[in-house]
Amino acid sequence: MNKIVVATLLVTGLSSSSFAATTSPSSSTLTSALEVLKLPSENRRMVVQGQGDKYYASFVQMAFDEAQAMNVRWRSLMAAAEARGEKSTPDLLKAGEHKHWFMRNAALVALAEVNPAQSEKLAKKLLKDKALVVRSAAVATLEKSASAEVREQLWEELNQKYNFKNKQSLWIRHQIVEVLAKKPLDRETQSFAGLLSDKDERIHLHAVHGLERLTGVKLGGANPIKKSALVGMWKDYVKNEKVGL
């Protein structure tokens, strides 16, 4: 097989109605599509971009094939998205409801590239996914959105029971606060101030960054200071200046 080809975006039922309407790929086409996936990334992308539509049905079939290894299924779904772009949306949305977490995760990643609007809709749903890694991918996807609705949902997810284990805060919580702190809103000042006392110390510095952006205040001077000291200074500042009240 000609090995002049390029790679899909590697990130970490068979098909939808659109795929069901096509002819099932032959064994030779499936074999060829699998060989494409094995190519070095740059070569793979060239093939997918140039001849991807020819292999689309095979990519989708392999993505939903329980007999295939996880990495093959992931690459297959990514290749399908790159081959047909926005037209692959029905199959990607089906993957977004799949029983396996990696298929739901891959669907989010692929949709973000070919159909951002649908990716955001799926991410809102998957914020409540049973798999932590999928919830985390949903947060990362929604980081690109600045809508008030998305921010409100992220604040709500922060203290959901499934984001704790044995009452211990899971890392997705400080991921959420980090995202929220990048473009904080004035009405969120009190919320960020409250997070300075969260039991998860990983959240504190992100809360500080949110408050710095909201107030324009930088505490601690030019020299670096310990995080605990900086957080303490902000607690005092919030109390003395009645920040957020």
C-alpha positions in Angstrom: 0.0 0.0 0.0 1.2 3.5 -0.8 2.6 5.0 2.4 2.3 8.6 1.5 -0.4 9.5 4.0 -1.3 11.8 7.5 -2.7 11.4 10.9 -5.9 12.1 12.6 -5.9 14.1 15.7 -4.7 11.7 18.3 -6.1 12.7 21.6 -6.3 10.8 24.2 -24.6 -1.2 16.8 -22.3 -0.3 14.1 -23.3 3.0 12.8 -25.8 5.7 12.9 -28.5 6.1 10.4 -26.1 7.9 8.0 -23.7 4.9 8.1 -26.5 2.4 8.0 -27.6 3.7 4.7 -24.2 2.9 3.1 -23.0 -0.4 1.9 -21.1 -2.5 4.5 -17.4 -2.4 3.8 -15.8 -5.4 2.3 -13.1 -7.4 4.2 -10.5 -6.0 1.8 -11.6 -2.4 2.5 -11.6 -3.0 6.2 -8.1 -4.4 6.0 -7.0 -1.4 3.9 -8.5 1.0 6.5 -6.8 -0.7 9.3 -3.5 -0.4 7.4 -4.2 3.3 7.1 -4.6 3.6 10.9 -1.2 1.9 11.4 0.6 4.5 9.3 2.8 7.2 10.9 0.7 10.2 11.9 1.7 12.6 9.0 1.2 9.9 6.4 -2.1 8.8 7.9 -3.5 12.3 7.7 -2.6 12.6 4.0 -4.5 9.5 3.3 -7.5 10.3 5.4 -7.7 13.8 4.0 -7.2 12.6 0.4 -9.1 9.3 0.4 -10.9 9.3 3.7 -14.4 9.1 2.3 -13.5 5.9 0.7 -12.7 4.4 4.1 -15.4 6.2 6.1 -17.7 3.2 6.5 -14.8 1.0 7.5 -13.6 3.6 10.1 -17.0 3.7 11.7 -17.4 0.0 11.7 -14.1 -0.5 13.4 -14.9 2.2 15.9 -18.0 0.3 17.0 -16.5 -3.1 16.8 -16.2 -4.7 20.2 -13.5 -7.1 19.0 -11.1 -4.2 18.2 -8.6 -2.9 20.7 -9.4 0.4 22.4 -6.6 2.4 20.6 -7.9 1.1 17.2 -11.4 2.1 18.0 -10.3 5.5 19.2 -8.2 6.2 16.1 -11.0 4.9 13.9 -13.5 7.4 15.3 -11.0 10.2 14.9 -10.2 9.2 11.3 -14.0 9.1 10.5 -14.3 12.6 11.9 -11.4 13.9 9.8 -12.6 12.0 6.7 -16.1 13.4 6.6 -15.9 16.5 8.9 -19.2 17.8 10.0 -21.1 15.1 8.1 -19.7 12.6 10.6 -21.8 14.2 13.4 -24.5 11.6 13.6 -22.0 8.8 14.1 -20.1 10.9 16.6 -23.2 11.6 18.6 -24.0 7.9 18.7 -20.5 7.3 20.1 -21.2 10.0 22.7 -23.9 7.7 24.1 -21.8 4.5 23.9 -21.4 2.2 27.0 -17.6 2.5 26.9 -16.1 5.6 28.4 -13.4 5.9 25.8 -16.0 6.1 23.0 -17.8 8.9 24.8 -14.5 10.6 25.4 -13.4 10.2 21.8 -16.7 11.6 20.6 -16.2 14.8 22.6 -12.7 15.3 21.2 -13.8 14.6 17.6 -16.9 16.8 17.7 -14.9 19.7 19.1 -12.9 19.6 15.8 -15.8 19.1 13.3 -18.9 20.5 15.0 -18.2 22.7 18.1 -21.9 23.5 18.7 -22.8 19.8 19.0 -19.6 19.2 21.0 -20.8 21.8 23.6 -24.2 20.2 23.8 -22.7 16.8 24.4 -20.2 18.2 26.9 -23.1 19.7 29.0 -24.6 16.2 29.1 -21.4 14.4 29.9 -20.6 16.7 32.8 -22.7 14.2 34.8 -21.1 11.1 33.2 -20.3 8.2 35.5 -16.7 8.2 34.3 -14.4 10.8 35.9 -12.2 11.0 32.8 -15.2 11.8 30.6 -16.5 14.5 33.0 -13.0 16.0 32.9 -13.0 16.0 29.1 -16.4 17.7 29.2 -15.0 20.4 31.4 -12.1 20.9 29.0 -14.5 21.1 26.1 -16.7 23.7 27.8 -13.6 25.9 28.7 -14.0 27.3 25.2 -17.5 28.6 26.0 -18.0 31.8 27.8 -21.8 31.5 28.1 -23.5 32.3 31.4 -25.4 29.0 31.1 -22.2 27.0 30.9 -20.6 28.9 33.8 -23.7 28.3 35.9 -23.6 24.6 35.2 -19.9 24.4 36.1 -20.6 26.0 39.4 -23.3 23.5 40.1 -21.1 20.6 39.2 -18.4 21.8 41.6 -20.1 20.3 44.7 -21.9 17.3 43.2 -21.5 14.1 45.3 -19.9 12.2 42.3 -17.0 14.7 42.3 -16.0 13.5 45.7 -14.8 10.0 46.8 -15.1 9.1 50.5 -15.7 12.8 51.1 -12.4 13.6 49.5 -12.4 16.2 46.6 -11.5 14.8 43.2 -9.2 16.6 40.9 -12.0 17.6 38.5 -13.1 20.2 41.1 -9.9 22.2 40.9 -10.0 21.8 37.1 -13.5 23.4 37.2 -12.3 26.3 39.4 -9.3 26.8 37.1 -11.6 27.1 34.1 -14.0 29.5 35.9 -11.2 31.7 37.2 -9.8 32.5 33.7 -12.7 34.9 32.9 -14.6 35.5 36.2 -17.8 37.5 36.4 -18.4 40.2 38.9 -21.3 38.3 40.4 -19.0 35.4 41.2 -16.8 37.3 43.5 -18.3 35.9 46.7 -18.1 32.4 45.3 -14.4 32.7 44.6 -13.9 34.2 48.1 -15.7 31.2 49.6 -13.4 28.8 47.8 -10.4 30.2 49.7 -11.6 28.0 52.6 -12.4 24.9 50.6 -11.0 21.7 52.1 -9.2 20.9 48.8 -6.1 23.1 48.9 -5.6 22.6 45.2 -8.5 24.9 44.7 -7.2 27.8 46.7 -4.7 29.3 44.2 -7.2 29.2 41.4 -9.7 31.0 43.6 -6.9 33.6 44.3 -6.4 34.1 40.5 -10.1 34.6 40.0 -10.2 37.2 42.8 -7.1 38.9 41.3 -8.8 39.3 38.0 -12.0 40.5 39.5 -10.5 43.1 41.8 -7.3 44.0 40.0 -5.5 43.6 43.3 -2.2 41.7 43.7 -1.1 40.8 47.2 2.3 39.6 48.3 4.5 42.1 46.5 6.9 41.3 43.7 8.7 38.5 45.5 7.3 34.9 45.4 5.7 33.8 48.6 4.3 30.5 49.8 0.8 29.6 48.5 -0.5 29.2 52.0 0.7 32.7 52.9 -0.9 34.2 49.8 -4.2 32.5 50.5 -4.1 33.7 54.1 -3.5 37.3 52.9 -6.5 37.0 50.6 -8.7 35.7 53.4 -7.7 38.7 55.4 -8.3 41.0 52.4 -11.7 39.6 51.7 -12.7 40.0 55.3 -11.4 43.5 55.8 -12.5 44.9 52.5 -15.8 42.9 52.6 -15.1 41.6 49.1 -18.2 40.1 47.4 -20.6 41.4 50.1 
